[in-house]
């Protein structure tokens, strides 16, 4: 039986592993689905809203003045991810200029689970 590929830790600029990539899906530290990555390395939330882009560090960054992009149709929801008990330490991250923000550091609410978030429709 083949072993599933190891998820790739996604780090913050401070070096904390706050998300995991099991391509194309992104998961939080509890193994819950929070978004996905396109082949062009664009990151979208579980609701299909543009969040930012994945760098080779790997980090999720976004331009501060990012204009709205069309909402995408999310892929089918994956199963919960079993995370590794330990992750490698992050390499030294380059500094960010003012117009770029680290999404996992500065706007983590953009990557939320399907049952939470500000952009959900009310049940009323």
C-alpha positions in Angstrom: 0.0 0.0 0.0 1.6 3.3 -1.1 2.0 5.9 1.7 0.4 9.3 1.0 2.7 12.2 0.3 3.9 14.2 3.3 2.1 17.6 3.5 4.3 20.6 2.9 4.3 23.1 5.8 3.4 26.7 4.9 5.3 29.1 7.2 4.7 32.6 8.4 7.4 35.3 8.1 8.2 34.6 11.8 8.9 30.9 10.9 5.8 29.3 12.4 4.1 26.5 10.4 0.5 27.7 10.3 -0.8 25.8 7.3 -0.1 22.6 5.3 -0.3 21.9 1.6 -1.4 18.6 0.3 -1.7 19.8 -3.3 -4.0 21.4 -4.2 -5.6 21.6 -0.7 -4.5 23.8 2.2 -5.2 22.8 5.8 -4.9 24.5 9.1 -2.9 23.1 12.1 -5.9 21.0 13.1 -6.1 19.3 9.7 -9.2 21.2 8.6 -9.6 22.4 5.0 -9.0 26.2 4.7 -8.3 26.7 1.0 -6.7 25.5 -2.2 -3.8 26.4 -4.6 -4.1 26.7 -8.3 -1.4 25.5 -10.7 -0.4 29.3 -11.1 0.2 29.3 -7.3 -2.8 31.5 -6.5 -4.4 30.8 -3.1 -8.2 30.7 -2.7 -10.3 30.3 0.4 -12.8 27.4 0.9 -15.5 29.8 -0.4 -13.6 30.6 -3.6 -12.3 34.1 -2.7 -8.8 35.1 -3.7 -6.5 35.2 -0.7 -3.0 35.7 -2.2 -0.2 33.7 -3.8 2.1 30.9 -2.7 5.9 31.7 -2.7 8.7 29.2 -2.9 9.6 29.9 0.8 6.8 28.6 1.2 4.6 31.5 2.5 1.2 32.9 1.5 1.6 36.6 0.5 -0.8 39.2 -0.8 -0.4 42.7 -2.1 -1.9 45.3 0.3 -3.8 47.0 -2.6 -4.9 43.8 -4.3 -7.9 44.5 -6.6 -10.8 42.0 -6.5 -10.5 38.9 -8.5 -13.4 36.8 -9.7 -14.7 34.2 -7.2 -13.7 30.7 -8.2 -15.7 27.5 -7.7 -14.1 25.5 -4.9 -13.0 21.9 -5.6 -14.8 19.1 -3.8 -14.0 19.1 -0.1 -11.2 16.8 0.9 -11.0 14.5 4.0 -9.4 15.9 7.1 -5.6 15.7 6.9 -3.5 13.8 9.4 -0.6 16.1 10.1 2.9 15.0 10.9 3.9 15.2 14.6 6.9 17.4 13.8 7.8 19.8 11.0 11.2 21.0 9.8 12.3 24.4 11.0 11.7 27.2 8.5 14.6 28.7 6.7 15.3 32.4 7.1 12.6 34.4 5.4 13.3 37.5 3.5 11.8 40.8 4.7 8.6 42.0 3.1 8.2 45.5 1.7 5.3 47.7 2.8 2.9 46.7 -0.1 3.2 43.0 0.6 1.6 41.3 3.6 1.9 37.8 5.0 -1.6 36.4 5.0 -1.1 33.8 7.8 0.5 36.5 10.0 -1.6 39.6 9.2 -5.0 38.4 7.9 -5.4 34.7 8.9 -9.2 35.2 8.9 -9.0 35.0 5.1 -8.3 31.3 5.4 -11.0 29.9 7.5 -12.9 26.6 7.6 -16.2 26.1 5.7 -18.3 26.5 8.8 -16.8 29.9 9.9 -15.8 33.2 8.4 -17.2 36.7 7.7 -18.2 35.9 4.1 -20.7 33.1 4.9 -24.3 33.6 4.0 -26.6 34.1 7.0 -29.2 31.4 7.6 -32.1 33.9 7.9 
